[in-house]
Amino acid sequence: MQYEIPTKIEEVLNLCQKPIDEELVAVVIAGIVRIAKAEGYSIEQLSQEIMSEDPLLDPVQRRWLCDILSQAWHTIPF
């Protein structure tokens, strides 16, 4: 694997400066899940944040991202 899973939001932001590919997206999702769990978030809270209005993603894309994060939440160990 080219990237380590981030453990801090700063590391996620640094990864966002890299060229996007499938591995980078997977690593960022894994990092978000780990960071959210470490900060005591529930999957419901994380999903609520994603589903809130945001001009970057449309509602269908936000729902798709919530589904992916939910799968990662239940798969990635803390």
C-alpha positions in Angstrom: 0.0 0.0 0.0 1.3 3.4 -1.0 -0.4 5.4 1.8 -0.8 4.8 5.6 -4.2 5.1 7.1 -4.4 8.5 8.7 -5.0 8.9 12.4 -5.4 12.7 12.5 -7.6 15.0 10.4 -4.4 16.9 9.3 -3.1 13.7 7.7 -6.4 13.3 5.8 -6.1 16.9 4.6 -2.6 16.3 3.4 -3.7 13.3 1.5 -6.3 15.4 -0.3 -3.4 17.2 -2.0 -2.3 13.9 -3.7 -3.6 12.7 -7.1 -6.8 10.9 -6.6 -7.0 7.1 -7.3 -8.9 4.2 -5.8 -6.3 3.5 -3.1 -6.2 7.1 -1.9 -10.0 7.2 -1.6 -10.0 3.9 0.3 -7.3 5.1 2.7 -9.1 8.4 3.3 -12.4 6.6 4.1 -10.5 4.2 6.4 -8.9 7.2 8.1 -12.2 9.1 8.5 -13.7 6.0 10.1 -10.8 5.5 12.5 -10.7 9.2 13.5 -14.5 9.4 14.1 -14.3 6.2 16.2 -11.4 7.6 18.2 -13.3 10.8 18.8 -16.3 8.9 20.1 -18.6 9.5 17.1 -21.3 7.0 16.3 -22.0 5.9 12.8 -25.3 7.8 13.0 -23.5 11.0 13.9 -21.0 10.6 11.1 -23.8 9.8 8.6 -25.7 12.9 9.8 -22.8 15.1 9.1 -22.4 13.7 5.6 -26.1 14.0 4.8 -26.2 17.6 5.8 -26.4 20.1 3.0 -23.1 20.5 1.2 -22.6 21.9 -2.3 -19.8 19.5 -3.0 -22.0 16.3 -3.2 -25.6 15.9 -4.4 -28.1 13.9 -2.2 -27.5 10.7 -4.1 -23.8 11.0 -3.8 -24.1 11.7 0.0 -26.3 8.6 0.4 -23.8 6.5 -1.5 -20.9 7.9 0.6 -22.9 7.1 3.8 -23.4 3.6 2.7 -19.6 3.2 2.0 -18.7 4.7 5.3 -21.2 2.4 7.1 -19.6 -0.7 5.5 -16.2 0.6 6.5 -17.4 1.4 10.0 -18.4 -2.2 10.6 -15.3 -3.7 8.9 -12.3 -1.6 10.1 -11.1 -2.4 13.6 -10.6 0.4 16.0 
